[in-house]
Structure formats: structure tokens, C-alpha cells
């Protein structure tokens, strides 16, 4: 239904910046919300940032002030600008999309992109 393709991960030193991109295969108007989850080794997957179709954003306390989520509806793409990166930000980052219908909510996931922050 919806395919998500992530890019932009890589290796960066502490204090550096990285921007992740997630392109959806269909119009963003069909998606109610998108977000970036991350999972570090030995830890549960957590929501880093999300954005609704109306533009409302939410951030985990651990990334607030450092990460910015945005979307480009024309390109059906969501971005995560990550600044002042810390080693604790090292994780696999997964793009997520939610599509709500009258009877069901659908979840879509990208395959993940590795972000590694060196100390």
C-alpha cells in the first residue's frame, strides 16, 4: 500500500549533523502521520519525532531542541534534521507512517537506516 524508502544515515562524530529522508510511494495526503523511530542495541524501539498531516510535531525529550522533523508534501517526503549529535543517538532509525480509516489503522515501516555517532 505504502512503501517507505529511507536514506541519509551514516557515521558522524559527536557534535555533527545528519539529515535523514524518507520518501513515501503515495501522496502524503493519504497518510495521517509520519515519524522516525529509533532502536539502539539492547533497547526498545522509541519514537524520536513525529509529524501529522496538519503539521503538528512531537519530539522525544532526549532529542528536543536538537532534532527537527519536517515534510515536503510535493515530494511525499519526510525529513529528520539531526544536529548536535551524541553517541547516545546511535541507533537504527526507522521511518514510520500511519494511515487511518473508518475501520482500521495501518502502519508502514521503512527498512531502517543506521546512524552511528562516534565519541
Secondary structure, DSSP 8 states (H G I E B T S, - for coil): ---EEEE--EEEETT--EEEEEEESS-GGG-SEEEEEEE-TTS--EEEEEEETT--EEE-TTTTTTEEEEEETTTTEEEEEE-S--GGG-EEEEEEEEEE-SS-EEEEE---EEEEEE-
